[in-house]
Amino acid sequence: MPDYQIAPSILSADFARLGEEVDNVLAAGADMVHFDVMDNHYVPNLTIGPLVCEALRKHGVEAPIDVHLMVRPVDRIIPDFAAAGASYITFHPEASEHVDRSLGLIRDSGCRAGLVFNPATPLSWLEHVLDKVDMILLMSVNPGFGGQSFIPAALDKLRRARQLIDQSGYDIRLEIDGGVKVDNIRKIAAAGADTFVSGSGIFGCGADDDPHRYDGIIRQMRDELARVHAV
């Protein structure tokens, strides 16, 4: 069995009580916290910065924090997120003037490094930096907004990325982000993903006043993942 990891995206959480939301989703069985950083330049939306990441750490969140930078340029903000408590920092190759340097900066800052590929971005960026990558994140929607529908062509791209990782022999996580829900997580895993970002698919479930509202949806996702390799 692959080491499947579920990473709720706090972009869809209730920001008025973010610490409580993150506590509840981790208590329900999530593995890491996915952090969407948008700058209204690289993508048409503006979200959160390192102070929110730091606040979650001060709140007591110990789970890995997976920071997805949708910003341009990336190098200026990398050390700030590392200091704020990020575990993974991923960025889009189009947003960096020097991809190799940016990956090195992330690792030198004490974090694991990754590249993010939009639906129309080729995987060929990986050819010369695969040894410096700890995570490959494939977008199954166009970045900028939560609640979009999964783009089916991402499945073929997942299969190609999985083949690249397996052939390389490197320990690289393969993450998917966009439209991941209970009804498609099994086929996404079968295509090669081992890390699943879900925003509205998790935070959009249940009554707001129920602290256990995320238990059921994460359990259903786990059940679907358990069936991927079932005989």
Salt bridges, closest charged atoms under 4 A:
ASP3 OD2 - ARG173 NH1 3.36
ASP14 OD2 - ARG17 NE 3.11
GLU20 OE2 - ARG17 NH1 3.33
GLU21 OE1 - ARG17 NH1 3.90
GLU21 OE1 - ARG213 NH2 2.38
ASP23 OD2 - HIS59 NE2 2.69
ASP31 OD2 - ARG222 NH2 2.64
ASP36 OD1 - HIS34 NE2 3.15
ASP36 OD1 - HIS68 ND1 3.40
GLU54 OE2 - LYS58 NZ 3.51
ASP66 OD2 - HIS34 ND1 2.72
ASP80 OD2 - ARG76 NH1 2.64
ASP100 OD2 - LYS132 NZ 3.21
ASP131 OD2 - LYS132 NZ 3.70
ASP134 OD1 - ARG107 NH2 2.97
ASP156 OD1 - ARG159 NH1 2.63
ASP166 OD1 - ARG162 NH1 3.21
GLU175 OE2 - HIS34 ND1 3.88
ASP177 OD2 - HIS34 NE2 3.38
ASP177 OD2 - HIS68 ND1 3.95
ASP194 OD2 - ARG162 NH2 3.07
ASP194 OD1 - ARG173 NH2 3.45
ASP215 OD2 - HIS212 ND1 3.75
GLU224 OE1 - ARG186 NE 3.04
GLU224 OE2 - ARG227 NH1 2.94
